[in-house]
Amino acid sequence: MRSFSSRAADLGHDRAVGIARRFGTELRIARTAAGLTQRQLSQRSGVSQQEISRAERGEIGISLDARSRMATAAGHELSLRLFPVSSVPLRDSGQLRIADVIVGALHESWSARMEVPVAPGDLRAADLLLSRADESVEVEIERGLVDLQAQLRAAQIKRQRLAERSAIPVRLIIAVPDSTALRERLIPHAQLLGQALPMRSRDIASALRHGWPIGGDGLLFVRTPVRTPVRTPRLTSPASTR
């Protein structure tokens, strides 16, 4: 069976080829609509006519800077964005250790499944889905919070898709490593956290350990062992923090 990294590389290359072809078509249309020849576009953009010809033929290997200058010279703006279409498997991202701590501390009334598709035909998956008779919990595991709002929004969209086919409430828990640096990084986002993730970490941890419903969305701090665990893993939240 081919590895995830090999499949991702192939899919990424195929996507790059498709984007390059579309860029070529759109650039040619934009240049023609502006009444410009390739030579004139070259003079405006500072990109060689040969490079423009390659771009319009849909070739890859042309720099983003060159493509952006071509688009600008043709009276357009080049945009580059990322759209979530699938999740990186936990086993490949290092998040598995956090998932193991959470699952290892669960009360027997909770069942746990990893990498659960959010809907049929949707390539996105919940990192960890916890279930009991009256409640489900989508756990998104983030080892770092680079852009809290964007990461939260992506998790909320997944939860929405799960909720669309669930007869019971689906809660959202963002699980993060319990570190001083991360806690300090969250201080400026206290208002956002209070509104979007009101449940306290210690209350979530207690509910998971004792088999109680969580009752809301929240942020869970998880302490992972540095080496092979020699004692029961713990979900943590010191009294001085959430």
KAZI-V76462 format. One record per helix or strand of 2 or more residues. SS is the DSSP state (H for helix, E for strand). FROM is the first residue (numbers start at 1). TO is the last residue. If there is no record, write none. Layout:
ss=SS from=FROM to=TO
ss=SS from=FROM to=TO
This chain:
ss=H from=4 to=33
ss=H from=38 to=45
ss=H from=49 to=56
ss=H from=64 to=73
ss=H from=90 to=93
ss=H from=96 to=104
ss=E from=111 to=117
ss=E from=125 to=132
ss=E from=135 to=142
ss=H from=148 to=164
ss=E from=169 to=177
ss=H from=180 to=196
ss=H from=201 to=210
ss=E from=218 to=223
ss=E from=234 to=236
